[in-house]
Amino acid sequence: KEGFLRSTGSLIQVIGRAARNVRGQAVLYADTLTDSLQAAVEETRRRRQRQEAYNREHGITPATVVKAPDDVLWAVAEGDYLRVETAREPPEDAWSRDELEAEIDRLEEAMRAAAADLKFEKAAELRDRVRYLRQRTLMAGA
C-alpha cells in the first residue's frame, strides 16, 4: 500500500540506514510490489553499484564505524554547554573561599530564576559561569 512512510524517499532512507553497517540488511515485506517499493529497490541497486565501483577504483574496503558508548554520550553532554566570551576578567582571584561560594550560590539562584522565566540562553550562560568558578576553586585547591 502506498503511503506516507511507504513513499520512495522514505523507503530509500530506511534502506540506506542499513547500508551504514557492513553487514546491514533491509528486509522489506509487502503483499504487492508497489511503484514506490520498486523505485526504492532500483535506486538502492544503482547507488550500491556506483559505490562499489568507486570503492574498487580507489582501493577502499568498507568498514563499519565503531565508537565507544562513552564517546557518544560525552559528545552529547558537552554539546549542551554554551560558551560565552566575557568582556573583562572578573576579580575572583582576590576572593576568599567564602566569597567565591557566595558568588556561586548567587549565580545558581539567578540561573534557576532565568530558567523559570524561560530565558534559557541566560540560564545556560549562568550555568557555564558557575561551572567555570567551580573549576577554578578545584584547581586553586581552595
Phi, psi and omega per residue, in radians:
K1 nan 2.295 3.099
E2 -1.280 2.661 3.119
G3 3.037 -3.037 -3.039
F4 -0.953 -1.014 -3.123
L5 -1.543 0.145 3.111
R6 -2.027 0.263 3.106
S7 -1.272 2.871 -3.134
T8 -0.995 -0.836 -3.120
G9 -1.062 -0.764 3.140
S10 -1.127 -0.739 -3.141
L11 -1.145 -0.689 3.104
I12 -1.091 -0.691 3.113
Q13 -1.114 -0.761 -3.136
V14 -1.120 -0.791 3.139
I15 -1.145 -0.700 3.141
G16 -1.122 -0.559 3.112
R17 -1.078 -0.677 3.112
A18 -1.172 -0.487 -3.102
A19 -1.240 -0.175 3.120
R20 -1.294 -0.235 3.113
N21 -1.982 2.347 -3.096
V22 -0.967 -0.668 -3.130
R23 -1.740 0.238 -3.102
G24 -1.189 2.505 3.105
Q25 -2.387 2.555 3.023
A26 -2.002 2.124 3.125
V27 -1.876 2.057 -3.095
L28 -1.908 2.228 3.118
Y29 -1.896 2.346 3.103
A30 -2.760 2.534 3.040
D31 -1.377 -0.560 -3.099
T32 -2.293 2.440 3.085
L33 -1.433 1.729 -3.097
T34 -1.346 2.905 3.102
D35 -1.057 -0.708 3.141
S36 -1.107 -0.770 -3.129
L37 -1.127 -0.777 3.124
Q38 -1.081 -0.777 -3.134
A39 -1.124 -0.698 3.138
A40 -1.141 -0.738 3.140
V41 -1.146 -0.757 3.123
E42 -1.111 -0.748 3.134
E43 -1.132 -0.682 3.111
T44 -1.121 -0.743 3.099
R45 -1.087 -0.767 3.136
R46 -1.048 -0.800 3.140
R47 -1.130 -0.705 -3.131
R48 -1.121 -0.766 3.119
Q49 -1.079 -0.741 -3.134
R50 -1.147 -0.730 3.139
Q51 -1.153 -0.742 3.137
E52 -1.108 -0.702 3.103
A53 -1.110 -0.749 3.125
Y54 -1.090 -0.776 3.135
N55 -1.073 -0.754 3.117
R56 -1.102 -0.791 -3.104
E57 -1.073 -0.610 -3.070
H58 -1.851 0.127 3.099
G59 1.127 0.646 -3.108
I60 -1.695 2.306 3.025
T61 -1.851 2.047 -3.115
P62 -1.047 2.487 3.111
A63 -2.540 2.527 3.090
T64 -1.373 2.388 3.090
V65 -1.322 2.237 3.140
V66 -2.082 2.135 3.092
K67 -2.158 2.519 3.070
A68 -1.220 2.473 3.142
P69 -0.972 -0.600 -3.139
D70 -1.106 -0.657 3.126
D71 -1.068 -0.788 -3.120
V72 -1.153 -0.816 -3.119
L73 -1.122 -0.689 3.140
W74 -1.120 -0.740 3.137
A75 -1.082 -0.703 3.126
V76 -1.175 -0.758 -3.123
A77 -1.139 -0.743 -3.134
E78 -1.194 -0.536 3.137
G79 -1.169 -0.225 -3.115
D80 -1.395 -0.208 -3.068
Y81 -1.639 2.382 3.109
L82 -1.756 2.184 3.132
R83 -1.650 2.172 -3.098
V84 -2.112 2.208 3.096
E85 -1.396 2.414 3.101
T86 -1.818 2.641 -3.089
A87 -1.238 -0.608 -3.131
R88 -2.523 2.735 3.118
E89 -1.352 2.253 3.111
P90 -1.248 2.744 -3.083
P91 -1.472 0.641 -3.079
E92 -1.205 -0.255 3.103
D93 -1.055 -0.539 -3.091
A94 -1.568 -0.045 -3.086
W95 -1.368 2.593 3.010
S96 -1.389 2.967 3.120
R97 -1.045 -0.735 3.135
D98 -1.093 -0.713 3.130
E99 -1.157 -0.673 3.121
L100 -1.151 -0.771 3.104
E101 -1.096 -0.687 3.117
A102 -1.121 -0.691 3.122
E103 -1.157 -0.715 3.095
I104 -1.078 -0.789 3.106
D105 -1.050 -0.756 -3.137
R106 -1.097 -0.759 3.138
L107 -1.160 -0.670 3.110
E108 -1.124 -0.702 3.105
E109 -1.121 -0.756 3.111
A110 -1.127 -0.633 3.122
M111 -1.111 -0.808 3.122
R112 -1.103 -0.689 3.124
A113 -1.134 -0.737 3.129
A114 -1.112 -0.717 3.114
A115 -1.135 -0.705 3.124
A116 -1.123 -0.535 3.109
D117 -1.520 0.150 3.141
L118 1.101 0.494 3.068
K119 -1.751 1.295 -2.970
F120 -1.232 -0.567 3.111
E121 -1.152 -0.730 3.101
K122 -1.123 -0.751 3.120
A123 -1.070 -0.710 3.117
A124 -1.145 -0.683 3.102
E125 -1.080 -0.778 3.132
L126 -1.164 -0.690 3.110
R127 -1.053 -0.764 3.133
D128 -1.151 -0.605 3.106
R129 -1.156 -0.747 3.092
V130 -1.080 -0.770 3.134
R131 -1.048 -0.760 3.118
Y132 -1.075 -0.808 -3.124
L133 -1.135 -0.657 3.108
R134 -1.152 -0.682 3.101
Q135 -1.130 -0.705 3.116
R136 -1.095 -0.681 -3.140
T137 -1.132 -0.730 -3.135
L138 -1.187 -0.718 -3.119
M139 -1.189 -0.614 -3.120
A140 -1.355 -0.243 -3.115
G141 1.215 0.406 -3.105
A142 -1.302 nan nan
